[in-house]
Amino acid sequence: MLRRRTITLSVSAVLLAGFGAGAYLQPVPYVQETPGPTFDVLGSYQGTPLITVSGHQTYPTTGELRMVTVSVSNESWQMPIGTAIQGWFSSQQSILPKEIIYPPNTTQQQSDAQNAQEFSDSQNEAVSAALGALGIKPTGVRSEVASTDPGAPAEGKLLPGDQIGSVDGTKITGTADQQAAEIQKIIQALPIGAKVTFGITRNGAAQTVTTGTVSSGSANGSKPVAIVGIGLESENEFPFSVDIQLNGIGGPSAGMMFALGIIDKITDRNLAGGRTIAGTGTIDGNGVVGAIGGIQMKTQGARRDGATVFLAPAANCAEAKENVPAGLELVSVSTLQDALNALADLRAGKTPPLC
């Protein structure tokens, strides 16, 4: 009898262990964020300078100004619940609901395209903010085609780099933001399936291109509108050119650090002052610094790569302080000028405004 009970208990334990292992591997709708690579905006990556200035004097710099990133698990990866549980108790990763990173009805390709567009837009805003802070005014605004969607009506008709001067006879004017919005507004006001004519400049020559429109679809309950399937890039033109090159990175959160890098290169201020300084934050053309996601993973990556100071958007300070790595000082900034003032304080041996 005792032996039979022992056998029964042993079998039950094996079954329970098997059930536990199965539950541990059960997939859940979450994604994993970990500290990503950081990049010195004053330096080079794979042999190419991140920031190149042509037509304006540049100055030597010392130290590093590091933009930071997070690495996110692929949308198709099925996270086991055991991994999620471990992540919730780890300071080296964040576990987030999948829909925060990958909105419903959005493919990985669409998400990557949106992130790439946001990264490009943030670079343009960084140039405008940096040069604006130095009193350098734009000489004009250029709106051009950044990309075309595969299979869209515009594919093969409008090409990346085509500068758009008019849409259906309406001249496109205003600021960079206004021009992009105006182009979109004109197209979306057309009946789905209608034709639309663009006045463009391609390789220095003016011409017109006519294309059809298709429905945008009704994802997330939105009303379908006419689209041609192009990505737009509208930016201010200045007396000299600033080119930012960093492939494979998405999102808008490097804007502030790019703006600081531009200012450091075209002035003799030597902003980093020999230190390794990291930071994050969106930026608009007026120099306003906005909140970002993944702040705790970004501070971890910054400290890992040698930063001792981290410029954080004021709106992210409370969250950043919850998991700040040892040896990293958090500085609160709300504008590009705040960041410049904080760096001046550090160079003077003063304490900048902290989170």
C-alpha positions as YAML, in Angstrom:
chain: A
units: angstrom
residues:
- id: 1
  name: MET
  ca: [0.00, 0.00, 0.00]
- id: 2
  name: LEU
  ca: [2.77, 2.39, 0.94]
- id: 3
  name: ARG
  ca: [4.69, 1.54, -2.17]
- id: 4
  name: ARG
  ca: [1.62, 2.15, -4.37]
- id: 5
  name: ARG
  ca: [1.10, 5.57, -2.75]
- id: 6
  name: THR
  ca: [4.74, 6.42, -3.35]
- id: 7
  name: ILE
  ca: [4.40, 5.52, -7.02]
- id: 8
  name: THR
  ca: [1.19, 7.57, -7.28]
- id: 9
  name: LEU
  ca: [2.83, 10.59, -5.66]
- id: 10
  name: SER
  ca: [5.85, 10.28, -7.95]
- id: 11
  name: VAL
  ca: [3.69, 10.15, -11.06]
- id: 12
  name: SER
  ca: [1.68, 13.14, -9.82]
- id: 13
  name: ALA
  ca: [4.87, 15.12, -9.23]
- id: 14
  name: VAL
  ca: [6.08, 14.38, -12.75]
- id: 15
  name: LEU
  ca: [2.72, 15.45, -14.21]
- id: 16
  name: LEU
  ca: [2.72, 18.62, -12.12]
- id: 17
  name: ALA
  ca: [6.27, 19.43, -13.21]
- id: 18
  name: GLY
  ca: [5.27, 18.89, -16.82]
- id: 19
  name: PHE
  ca: [2.26, 21.16, -16.39]
- id: 20
  name: GLY
  ca: [4.44, 23.82, -14.78]
- id: 21
  name: ALA
  ca: [6.96, 23.68, -17.61]
- id: 22
  name: GLY
  ca: [4.17, 23.98, -20.16]
- id: 23
  name: ALA
  ca: [2.70, 26.99, -18.39]
- id: 24
  name: TYR
  ca: [6.16, 28.59, -18.15]
- id: 25
  name: LEU
  ca: [6.46, 28.40, -21.95]
- id: 26
  name: GLN
  ca: [2.93, 29.65, -22.67]
- id: 27
  name: PRO
  ca: [3.24, 32.69, -25.00]
- id: 28
  name: VAL
  ca: [1.83, 36.03, -23.83]
- id: 29
  name: PRO
  ca: [1.23, 39.28, -25.82]
- id: 30
  name: TYR
  ca: [4.21, 41.23, -24.52]
- id: 31
  name: VAL
  ca: [7.51, 42.50, -25.96]
- id: 32
  name: GLN
  ca: [10.91, 42.93, -24.36]
- id: 33
  name: GLU
  ca: [12.95, 46.12, -24.25]
- id: 34
  name: THR
  ca: [16.67, 46.01, -23.41]
- id: 35
  name: PRO
  ca: [19.44, 48.63, -23.52]
- id: 36
  name: GLY
  ca: [20.43, 49.19, -27.13]
- id: 37
  name: PRO
  ca: [23.63, 50.54, -28.67]
- id: 38
  name: THR
  ca: [24.67, 54.16, -28.18]
- id: 39
  name: PHE
  ca: [26.34, 56.38, -30.78]
- id: 40
  name: ASP
  ca: [28.61, 59.41, -30.40]
- id: 41
  name: VAL
  ca: [27.02, 62.06, -32.61]
- id: 42
  name: LEU
  ca: [30.40, 63.82, -32.78]
- id: 43
  name: GLY
  ca: [32.07, 60.71, -34.18]
- id: 44
  name: SER
  ca: [31.69, 58.16, -36.96]
- id: 45
  name: TYR
  ca: [29.91, 54.85, -37.42]
- id: 46
  name: GLN
  ca: [31.23, 52.25, -39.85]
- id: 47
  name: GLY
  ca: [33.58, 54.83, -41.29]
- id: 48
  name: THR
  ca: [30.96, 57.52, -41.92]
- id: 49
  name: PRO
  ca: [30.63, 60.66, -39.75]
- id: 50
  name: LEU
  ca: [27.21, 60.86, -38.12]
- id: 51
  name: ILE
  ca: [27.13, 64.61, -38.76]
- id: 52
  name: THR
  ca: [28.74, 66.20, -41.82]
- id: 53
  name: VAL
  ca: [28.71, 69.97, -42.37]
- id: 54
  name: SER
  ca: [29.46, 71.45, -45.80]
- id: 55
  name: GLY
  ca: [29.84, 75.15, -46.57]
- id: 56
  name: HIS
  ca: [30.51, 76.29, -43.01]
- id: 57
  name: GLN
  ca: [33.56, 76.27, -40.78]
- id: 58
  name: THR
  ca: [33.76, 73.39, -38.27]
- id: 59
  name: TYR
  ca: [35.77, 73.14, -35.06]
- id: 60
  name: PRO
  ca: [37.53, 70.35, -33.17]
- id: 61
  name: THR
  ca: [35.56, 68.69, -30.37]
- id: 62
  name: THR
  ca: [36.60, 66.72, -27.29]
- id: 63
  name: GLY
  ca: [34.58, 64.18, -25.37]
- id: 64
  name: GLU
  ca: [31.46, 62.45, -26.58]
- id: 65
  name: LEU
  ca: [27.78, 63.30, -26.99]
- id: 66
  name: ARG
  ca: [26.01, 59.94, -27.12]
- id: 67
  name: MET
  ca: [22.52, 59.33, -28.45]
- id: 68
  name: VAL
  ca: [20.93, 56.23, -26.94]
- id: 69
  name: THR
  ca: [18.61, 53.51, -28.17]
- id: 70
  name: VAL
  ca: [16.59, 50.55, -26.95]
- id: 71
  name: SER
  ca: [16.43, 47.12, -28.52]
- id: 72
  name: VAL
  ca: [12.92, 45.67, -28.87]
- id: 73
  name: SER
  ca: [11.98, 42.06, -29.51]
- id: 74
  name: ASN
  ca: [10.57, 41.32, -32.95]
- id: 75
  name: GLU
  ca: [6.80, 41.46, -33.37]
- id: 76
  name: SER
  ca: [6.66, 37.83, -34.50]
- id: 77
  name: TRP
  ca: [8.48, 36.54, -31.41]
- id: 78
  name: GLN
  ca: [6.19, 34.71, -28.99]
- id: 79
  name: MET
  ca: [7.27, 35.70, -25.48]
- id: 80
  name: PRO
  ca: [6.94, 32.85, -22.96]
- id: 81
  name: ILE
  ca: [5.24, 33.88, -19.74]
- id: 82
  name: GLY
  ca: [8.33, 32.74, -17.85]
- id: 83
  name: THR
  ca: [10.44, 35.28, -19.73]
- id: 84
  name: ALA
  ca: [7.89, 37.98, -18.95]
- id: 85
  name: ILE
  ca: [7.96, 37.15, -15.24]
- id: 86
  name: GLN
  ca: [11.75, 37.25, -15.17]
- id: 87
  name: GLY
  ca: [11.74, 40.57, -17.01]
- id: 88
  name: TRP
  ca: [9.36, 42.20, -14.54]
- id: 89
  name: PHE
  ca: [11.94, 41.63, -11.80]
- id: 90
  name: SER
  ca: [14.99, 42.70, -13.85]
- id: 91
  name: SER
  ca: [16.51, 46.18, -14.01]
- id: 92
  name: GLN
  ca: [18.11, 45.30, -17.36]
- id: 93
  name: GLN
  ca: [14.91, 44.90, -19.34]
- id: 94
  name: SER
  ca: [11.35, 46.16, -19.55]
- id: 95
  name: ILE
  ca: [8.30, 44.08, -20.42]
- id: 96
  name: LEU
  ca: [5.56, 45.99, -22.24]
- id: 97
  name: PRO
  ca: [2.19, 45.09, -23.79]
- id: 98
  name: LYS
  ca: [2.81, 44.38, -27.48]
- id: 99
  name: GLU
  ca: [0.23, 46.92, -28.68]
- id: 100
  name: ILE
  ca: [2.29, 49.78, -27.19]
- id: 101
  name: ILE
  ca: [5.16, 49.05, -29.59]
- id: 102
  name: TYR
  ca: [3.25, 47.37, -32.43]
- id: 103
  name: PRO
  ca: [-0.25, 48.89, -32.78]
- id: 104
  name: PRO
  ca: [-2.99, 46.48, -33.87]
- id: 105
  name: ASN
  ca: [-3.46, 46.13, -37.65]
- id: 106
  name: THR
  ca: [0.08, 47.40, -38.21]
- id: 107
  name: THR
  ca: [2.66, 45.09, -39.77]
- id: 108
  name: GLN
  ca: [6.33, 44.97, -38.79]
- id: 109
  name: GLN
  ca: [7.15, 46.55, -42.16]
- id: 110
  name: GLN
  ca: [4.73, 49.43, -41.57]
- id: 111
  name: SER
  ca: [6.07, 49.95, -38.05]
- id: 112
  name: ASP
  ca: [9.66, 50.00, -39.31]
- id: 113
  name: ALA
  ca: [8.72, 52.47, -42.06]
- id: 114
  name: GLN
  ca: [7.04, 54.78, -39.56]
- id: 115
  name: ASN
  ca: [10.05, 54.64, -37.23]
- id: 116
  name: ALA
  ca: [12.39, 55.42, -40.12]
- id: 117
  name: GLN
  ca: [10.24, 58.40, -41.13]
- id: 118
  name: GLU
  ca: [10.19, 59.69, -37.55]
- id: 119
  name: PHE
  ca: [13.97, 59.38, -37.39]
- id: 120
  name: SER
  ca: [14.33, 61.35, -40.62]
- id: 121
  name: ASP
  ca: [11.90, 64.02, -39.41]
- id: 122
  name: SER
  ca: [13.78, 64.33, -36.12]
- id: 123
  name: GLN
  ca: [17.01, 64.99, -38.01]
- id: 124
  name: ASN
  ca: [15.40, 67.82, -39.95]
- id: 125
  name: GLU
  ca: [13.98, 69.30, -36.75]
- id: 126
  name: ALA
  ca: [17.40, 68.98, -35.11]
- id: 127
  name: VAL
  ca: [19.01, 71.02, -37.90]
- id: 128
  name: SER
  ca: [16.33, 73.71, -37.65]
- id: 129
  name: ALA
  ca: [16.57, 73.85, -33.84]
- id: 130
  name: ALA
  ca: [20.37, 73.95, -33.78]
- id: 131
  name: LEU
  ca: [20.76, 76.63, -36.43]
- id: 132
  name: GLY
  ca: [17.84, 78.59, -35.01]
- id: 133
  name: ALA
  ca: [19.56, 78.62, -31.61]
- id: 134
  name: LEU
  ca: [22.57, 80.20, -33.33]
- id: 135
  name: GLY
  ca: [20.45, 82.82, -35.09]
- id: 136
  name: ILE
  ca: [20.94, 81.27, -38.55]
- id: 137
  name: LYS
  ca: [17.72, 81.72, -40.51]
- id: 138
  name: PRO
  ca: [16.41, 79.42, -43.23]
- id: 139
  name: THR
  ca: [16.60, 80.60, -46.82]
- id: 140
  name: GLY
  ca: [13.59, 78.53, -47.91]
- id: 141
  name: VAL
  ca: [11.66, 75.30, -47.45]
- id: 142
  name: ARG
  ca: [11.90, 72.14, -49.54]
- id: 143
  name: SER
  ca: [9.27, 69.37, -49.65]
- id: 144
  name: GLU
  ca: [10.29, 66.19, -51.40]
- id: 145
  name: VAL
  ca: [9.34, 62.57, -51.82]
- id: 146
  name: ALA
  ca: [11.16, 60.42, -49.27]
- id: 147
  name: SER
  ca: [9.75, 57.05, -50.36]
- id: 148
  name: THR
  ca: [6.95, 55.34, -52.28]
- id: 149
  name: ASP
  ca: [4.94, 52.36, -51.07]
- id: 150
  name: PRO
  ca: [5.32, 49.13, -53.07]
- id: 151
  name: GLY
  ca: [2.36, 48.71, -55.41]
- id: 152
  name: ALA
  ca: [1.01, 52.20, -54.70]
- id: 153
  name: PRO
  ca: [-0.14, 54.48, -57.56]
- id: 154
  name: ALA
  ca: [2.91, 56.73, -57.06]
- id: 155
  name: GLU
  ca: [5.43, 53.91, -57.40]
- id: 156
  name: GLY
  ca: [7.62, 54.47, -60.46]
- id: 157
  name: LYS
  ca: [6.03, 57.86, -61.17]
- id: 158
  name: LEU
  ca: [7.19, 59.90, -58.19]
- id: 159
  name: LEU
  ca: [10.77, 59.16, -57.15]
- id: 160
  name: PRO
  ca: [12.66, 59.72, -53.89]
- id: 161
  name: GLY
  ca: [14.19, 63.18, -54.08]
- id: 162
  name: ASP
  ca: [11.47, 64.70, -56.27]
- id: 163
  name: GLN
  ca: [10.80, 68.20, -54.91]
- id: 164
  name: ILE
  ca: [7.08, 69.00, -54.83]
- id: 165
  name: GLY
  ca: [6.19, 72.57, -55.75]
- id: 166
  name: SER
  ca: [2.48, 72.20, -56.44]
- id: 167
  name: VAL
  ca: [-0.38, 69.70, -56.18]
- id: 168
  name: ASP
  ca: [-3.27, 69.98, -58.67]
- id: 169
  name: GLY
  ca: [-2.24, 73.55, -59.43]
- id: 170
  name: THR
  ca: [-2.03, 74.69, -55.80]
- id: 171
  name: LYS
  ca: [1.41, 76.07, -54.96]
- id: 172
  name: ILE
  ca: [2.87, 74.58, -51.79]
- id: 173
  name: THR
  ca: [4.12, 77.27, -49.40]
- id: 174
  name: GLY
  ca: [4.65, 77.86, -45.68]
- id: 175
  name: THR
  ca: [6.86, 76.26, -43.07]
- id: 176
  name: ALA
  ca: [8.13, 72.69, -43.34]
- id: 177
  name: ASP
  ca: [5.30, 71.36, -41.17]
- id: 178
  name: GLN
  ca: [2.71, 73.42, -43.07]
- id: 179
  name: GLN
  ca: [3.91, 72.20, -46.46]
- id: 180
  name: ALA
  ca: [3.71, 68.53, -45.54]
- id: 181
  name: ALA
  ca: [0.24, 69.03, -44.06]
- id: 182
  name: GLU
  ca: [-0.95, 70.97, -47.13]
- id: 183
  name: ILE
  ca: [0.17, 68.27, -49.57]
- id: 184
  name: GLN
  ca: [-1.60, 65.62, -47.53]
- id: 185
  name: LYS
  ca: [-4.74, 67.76, -47.19]
- id: 186
  name: ILE
  ca: [-5.07, 68.34, -50.95]
- id: 187
  name: ILE
  ca: [-4.69, 64.64, -51.76]
- id: 188
  name: GLN
  ca: [-7.07, 63.46, -49.06]
- id: 189
  name: ALA
  ca: [-9.78, 65.90, -50.22]
- id: 190
  name: LEU
  ca: [-9.95, 64.14, -53.60]
- id: 191
  name: PRO
  ca: [-12.40, 61.31, -54.34]
- id: 192
  name: ILE
  ca: [-10.80, 57.90, -53.96]
- id: 193
  name: GLY
  ca: [-9.70, 56.80, -57.46]
- id: 194
  name: ALA
  ca: [-9.27, 60.34, -58.78]
- id: 195
  name: LYS
  ca: [-6.17, 61.57, -60.60]
- id: 196
  name: VAL
  ca: [-3.77, 64.07, -59.03]
- id: 197
  name: THR
  ca: [-1.03, 66.09, -60.75]
- id: 198
  name: PHE
  ca: [2.20, 67.06, -59.03]
- id: 199
  name: GLY
  ca: [4.45, 69.89, -60.13]
- id: 200
  name: ILE
  ca: [7.93, 68.68, -59.28]
- id: 201
  name: THR
  ca: [11.60, 69.39, -59.76]
- id: 202
  name: ARG
  ca: [13.64, 66.29, -60.58]
- id: 203
  name: ASN
  ca: [17.40, 66.51, -61.02]
- id: 204
  name: GLY
  ca: [17.07, 70.27, -61.44]
- id: 205
  name: ALA
  ca: [14.40, 70.11, -64.16]
- id: 206
  name: ALA
  ca: [10.76, 71.15, -63.65]
- id: 207
  name: GLN
  ca: [8.04, 68.76, -64.84]
- id: 208
  name: THR
  ca: [4.58, 67.46, -63.98]
- id: 209
  name: VAL
  ca: [3.63, 63.94, -62.96]
- id: 210
  name: THR
  ca: [0.07, 62.59, -62.78]
- id: 211
  name: THR
  ca: [-0.87, 59.57, -60.72]
- id: 212
  name: GLY
  ca: [-4.00, 57.91, -59.41]
- id: 213
  name: THR
  ca: [-5.23, 57.58, -55.86]
- id: 214
  name: VAL
  ca: [-6.40, 54.62, -53.81]
- id: 215
  name: SER
  ca: [-8.15, 54.17, -50.47]
- id: 216
  name: SER
  ca: [-6.16, 54.49, -47.28]
- id: 217
  name: GLY
  ca: [-8.28, 51.72, -45.76]
- id: 218
  name: SER
  ca: [-10.08, 51.95, -42.45]
- id: 219
  name: ALA
  ca: [-7.51, 50.70, -39.93]
- id: 220
  name: ASN
  ca: [-8.35, 51.46, -36.29]
- id: 221
  name: GLY
  ca: [-11.80, 52.74, -37.28]
- id: 222
  name: SER
  ca: [-10.55, 55.71, -39.31]
- id: 223
  name: LYS
  ca: [-12.50, 56.91, -42.33]
- id: 224
  name: PRO
  ca: [-10.91, 55.92, -45.69]
- id: 225
  name: VAL
  ca: [-9.37, 58.81, -47.64]
- id: 226
  name: ALA
  ca: [-7.50, 59.14, -50.91]
- id: 227
  name: ILE
  ca: [-3.75, 58.49, -50.89]
- id: 228
  name: VAL
  ca: [-1.07, 58.06, -53.55]
- id: 229
  name: GLY
  ca: [1.39, 56.09, -51.41]
- id: 230
  name: ILE
  ca: [4.29, 58.44, -50.78]
- id: 231
  name: GLY
  ca: [6.35, 59.36, -47.75]
- id: 232
  name: LEU
  ca: [7.08, 63.08, -47.53]
- id: 233
  name: GLU
  ca: [10.03, 64.97, -46.15]
- id: 234
  name: SER
  ca: [9.73, 68.72, -45.66]
- id: 235
  name: GLU
  ca: [12.71, 70.62, -44.33]
- id: 236
  name: ASN
  ca: [14.12, 74.11, -44.06]
- id: 237
  name: GLU
  ca: [16.94, 75.08, -46.38]
- id: 238
  name: PHE
  ca: [19.88, 76.96, -44.91]
- id: 239
  name: PRO
  ca: [22.92, 78.78, -46.33]
- id: 240
  name: PHE
  ca: [24.98, 75.59, -45.83]
- id: 241
  name: SER
  ca: [24.19, 71.90, -45.59]
- id: 242
  name: VAL
  ca: [24.10, 69.58, -42.61]
- id: 243
  name: ASP
  ca: [23.86, 65.87, -43.34]
- id: 244
  name: ILE
  ca: [23.09, 63.24, -40.70]
- id: 245
  name: GLN
  ca: [23.82, 59.60, -41.53]
- id: 246
  name: LEU
  ca: [22.94, 56.64, -39.31]
- id: 247
  name: ASN
  ca: [21.22, 53.68, -40.89]
- id: 248
  name: GLY
  ca: [19.06, 51.14, -39.11]
- id: 249
  name: ILE
  ca: [17.83, 53.42, -36.32]
- id: 250
  name: GLY
  ca: [14.22, 54.55, -35.96]
- id: 251
  name: GLY
  ca: [12.09, 56.90, -33.92]
- id: 252
  name: PRO
  ca: [12.38, 60.59, -33.00]
- id: 253
  name: SER
  ca: [14.18, 60.43, -29.65]
- id: 254
  name: ALA
  ca: [17.69, 61.35, -30.87]
- id: 255
  name: GLY
  ca: [16.64, 64.83, -31.99]
- id: 256
  name: MET
  ca: [18.07, 66.77, -29.05]
- id: 257
  name: MET
  ca: [21.45, 65.03, -29.17]
- id: 258
  name: PHE
  ca: [21.78, 65.64, -32.91]
- id: 259
  name: ALA
  ca: [21.02, 69.32, -32.34]
- id: 260
  name: LEU
  ca: [23.74, 69.51, -29.69]
- id: 261
  name: GLY
  ca: [26.17, 67.72, -32.00]
- id: 262
  name: ILE
  ca: [25.53, 70.19, -34.82]
- id: 263
  name: ILE
  ca: [26.11, 73.16, -32.52]
- id: 264
  name: ASP
  ca: [29.29, 71.57, -31.15]
- id: 265
  name: LYS
  ca: [30.68, 71.07, -34.65]
- id: 266
  name: ILE
  ca: [30.01, 74.54, -36.05]
- id: 267
  name: THR
  ca: [30.99, 76.57, -32.97]
- id: 268
  name: ASP
  ca: [34.09, 76.63, -30.77]
- id: 269
  name: ARG
  ca: [32.08, 75.94, -27.59]
- id: 270
  name: ASN
  ca: [33.34, 72.34, -27.15]
- id: 271
  name: LEU
  ca: [30.07, 71.35, -25.47]
- id: 272
  name: ALA
  ca: [31.13, 68.00, -23.96]
- id: 273
  name: GLY
  ca: [34.30, 69.46, -22.52]
- id: 274
  name: GLY
  ca: [36.09, 66.11, -22.65]
- id: 275
  name: ARG
  ca: [33.32, 64.21, -20.84]
- id: 276
  name: THR
  ca: [31.19, 61.35, -22.08]
- id: 277
  name: ILE
  ca: [27.67, 62.74, -21.97]
- id: 278
  name: ALA
  ca: [24.55, 60.90, -23.12]
- id: 279
  name: GLY
  ca: [21.00, 62.05, -23.54]
- id: 280
  name: THR
  ca: [17.68, 61.65, -25.24]
- id: 281
  name: GLY
  ca: [14.61, 63.64, -26.18]
- id: 282
  name: THR
  ca: [12.56, 64.63, -29.18]
- id: 283
  name: ILE
  ca: [13.00, 68.15, -30.47]
- id: 284
  name: ASP
  ca: [10.98, 70.50, -32.62]
- id: 285
  name: GLY
  ca: [12.22, 73.31, -34.81]
- id: 286
  name: ASN
  ca: [11.82, 75.79, -31.95]
- id: 287
  name: GLY
  ca: [14.08, 73.75, -29.65]
- id: 288
  name: VAL
  ca: [11.41, 72.29, -27.37]
- id: 289
  name: VAL
  ca: [12.52, 68.94, -25.94]
- id: 290
  name: GLY
  ca: [9.81, 66.28, -25.60]
- id: 291
  name: ALA
  ca: [9.34, 63.03, -23.70]
- id: 292
  name: ILE
  ca: [10.44, 59.67, -25.08]
- id: 293
  name: GLY
  ca: [9.90, 55.98, -24.34]
- id: 294
  name: GLY
  ca: [12.26, 53.45, -22.80]
- id: 295
  name: ILE
  ca: [14.10, 55.96, -20.59]
- id: 296
  name: GLN
  ca: [15.21, 53.37, -18.02]
- id: 297
  name: MET
  ca: [16.77, 51.14, -20.66]
- id: 298
  name: LYS
  ca: [18.45, 54.15, -22.26]
- id: 299
  name: THR
  ca: [20.12, 55.23, -19.01]
- id: 300
  name: GLN
  ca: [21.39, 51.68, -18.55]
- id: 301
  name: GLY
  ca: [22.89, 51.68, -22.04]
- id: 302
  name: ALA
  ca: [24.43, 55.11, -21.50]
- id: 303
  name: ARG
  ca: [26.20, 54.09, -18.29]
- id: 304
  name: ARG
  ca: [27.35, 50.82, -19.87]
- id: 305
  name: ASP
  ca: [29.07, 52.84, -22.61]
- id: 306
  name: GLY
  ca: [30.87, 55.18, -20.24]
- id: 307
  name: ALA
  ca: [28.53, 58.16, -19.78]
- id: 308
  name: THR
  ca: [28.60, 59.91, -16.41]
- id: 309
  name: VAL
  ca: [25.97, 62.55, -17.25]
- id: 310
  name: PHE
  ca: [22.57, 61.95, -18.86]
- id: 311
  name: LEU
  ca: [20.42, 64.75, -20.31]
- id: 312
  name: ALA
  ca: [16.81, 63.66, -19.74]
- id: 313
  name: PRO
  ca: [13.57, 65.32, -20.82]
- id: 314
  name: ALA
  ca: [11.96, 66.88, -17.75]
- id: 315
  name: ALA
  ca: [8.80, 64.86, -18.45]
- id: 316
  name: ASN
  ca: [10.80, 61.62, -18.11]
- id: 317
  name: CYS
  ca: [12.74, 62.53, -14.96]
- id: 318
  name: ALA
  ca: [10.49, 60.79, -12.43]
- id: 319
  name: GLU
  ca: [10.56, 57.54, -14.39]
- id: 320
  name: ALA
  ca: [14.32, 57.73, -15.00]
- id: 321
  name: LYS
  ca: [15.04, 58.17, -11.28]
- id: 322
  name: GLU
  ca: [13.30, 54.89, -10.47]
- id: 323
  name: ASN
  ca: [16.14, 52.87, -11.98]
- id: 324
  name: VAL
  ca: [19.13, 55.17, -12.43]
- id: 325
  name: PRO
  ca: [22.41, 53.24, -12.66]
- id: 326
  name: ALA
  ca: [25.18, 54.06, -10.17]
- id: 327
  name: GLY
  ca: [27.59, 56.69, -11.40]
- id: 328
  name: LEU
  ca: [25.16, 58.42, -13.77]
- id: 329
  name: GLU
  ca: [23.96, 61.95, -13.01]
- id: 330
  name: LEU
  ca: [20.51, 62.81, -14.39]
- id: 331
  name: VAL
  ca: [20.10, 66.37, -15.70]
- id: 332
  name: SER
  ca: [16.62, 67.75, -16.40]
- id: 333
  name: VAL
  ca: [16.05, 69.66, -19.67]
- id: 334
  name: SER
  ca: [12.92, 71.06, -21.31]
- id: 335
  name: THR
  ca: [14.52, 72.97, -24.20]
- id: 336
  name: LEU
  ca: [17.67, 72.91, -26.28]
- id: 337
  name: GLN
  ca: [18.78, 76.04, -24.44]
- id: 338
  name: ASP
  ca: [18.37, 74.18, -21.12]
- id: 339
  name: ALA
  ca: [20.72, 71.51, -22.44]
- id: 340
  name: LEU
  ca: [23.26, 74.11, -23.59]
- id: 341
  name: ASN
  ca: [23.09, 75.84, -20.21]
- id: 342
  name: ALA
  ca: [23.53, 72.53, -18.38]
- id: 343
  name: LEU
  ca: [26.60, 71.66, -20.43]
- id: 344
  name: ALA
  ca: [28.04, 75.14, -19.76]
- id: 345
  name: ASP
  ca: [27.50, 74.55, -16.02]
- id: 346
  name: LEU
  ca: [29.36, 71.25, -16.21]
- id: 347
  name: ARG
  ca: [32.29, 72.82, -18.04]
- id: 348
  name: ALA
  ca: [32.43, 75.54, -15.37]
- id: 349
  name: GLY
  ca: [32.41, 73.00, -12.55]
- id: 350
  name: LYS
  ca: [28.88, 73.92, -11.48]
- id: 351
  name: THR
  ca: [25.94, 71.60, -10.78]
- id: 352
  name: PRO
  ca: [23.26, 71.80, -13.48]
- id: 353
  name: PRO
  ca: [19.53, 71.38, -12.71]
- id: 354
  name: LEU
  ca: [19.11, 67.72, -11.78]
- id: 355
  name: CYS
  ca: [16.12, 65.42, -12.08]
...
